[in-house]
Each structure stands twice: as C-alpha cells, then as structure tokens.
C-alpha cells in the first residue's frame, strides 16, 4: 500500500469519525436541553418511533427491504438479542 493510499484511508476514517462524533454530541445536547419535565423512558420511546420511521424511509428508498421470515433463525435470534440489549442499556 502506498503512502498516498494510506493517507486517503486515514482521512476517510477521520472524517467519518468526526461525523459520528458530531451527531453523538448533538444527541447529548438535544437530550439535555429538550427533556425537562419528561420521563426519560417515555422520551426514549418517542425517539425510537422517529428512528423507526426514518430508517423505514431509508430502507424503502434504497430498495433494501427484506422479508424477516426469510432470514435464518440464528439471524433472527441475534437481532432480537441485540434489540433487547439496546433496550436494556
């Protein structure tokens, strides 16, 4: 791998890392500013509904929708376990 290629890859990692960090900071700021007087579990439920709607639009627009019943049992089990871990965190 050449030095130029290495620099490009590192630059790409850095910019995507900054992108992720920027939105993580926004999440924290919005949560602190906007959640006065609202139960945090209820706020998480509302945010989850918004996330489901946005992700549904993205998946549909990119034609990546899949029939869940066509996924392997192992995949379904780990998706459920992942969702439960996310909900518990």
N, C-alpha and C positions, 0 to 999 in steps of 0.2 A: 504494500500500500504506500502510495506516495505521500509526501508531506502535505501537498495541496489537498488530496482527498481526505486526509486526516483532519485538516483544518476545517473543511466543509462539514464533515460529520460532527465535529465538536461544536461548530457554530450552530448546526441544526439542533443538537441536543440542548444547547444553551438557550436558544430562542424558544423552544417548546417548553423547557423548564421554567423560563420566565413567564410564559403564557399561563402555565399551570399555577405558578405561584401567585400571579396577578389575580386570577379568578378565585383561588383559595383565600386570598386576602379580602376580596370583595364579599365572599360568603361570610367571613367572620365579621366584617364591618356591618353588612346588612342585618345579620343576626343580632348584633349588639344594639344597633340603632332602632330597628323596627319591631323588636319583640317586647316592648314594655307592656306589662299587663296581660300577656298572652302565655298560656301554658306551653312549655317547650315541646311536649309530646304532640299537642294539637298543631303547633306551628310546623313540626316535622311532617305530620300527616298532610297538611296543606301543601308544603313544598314538594312532597312526594307526588301528589296529584299533578302538580305543574310539571315535574320532571317526566312523569309517565306520558303526559300529553306531548311535550316537546320531543322526547325520544320516539314516540309513536310517529310523529310527523317526519322525523329524520329517517327512520327505518322505512317508512312507506315511500318517501320521496326518492330514496336510493334503491328502491326495489329489493330490500334485504329481508323482507318479511318471510318468516318460516313457520310451518305448522309445528307447534310444540309437540304434537303427538308423534311426529316423525323423528324426533330426537331420541337418542338412546336413553335407556333407563338410567345409566350412570350419569349422563349429562344432566338429565332432569333432577336427579338426586343432588348433584353438586350445585346446580343452580338454586335449588330450594335451600340447601345448607348455607350457601353464600347469602341469600336473601335474609335468612334467619339471623346470621351473624351480623349483617348490616343493620337489621332492625334492633338487635340487642346492643349495638355499640352506641 
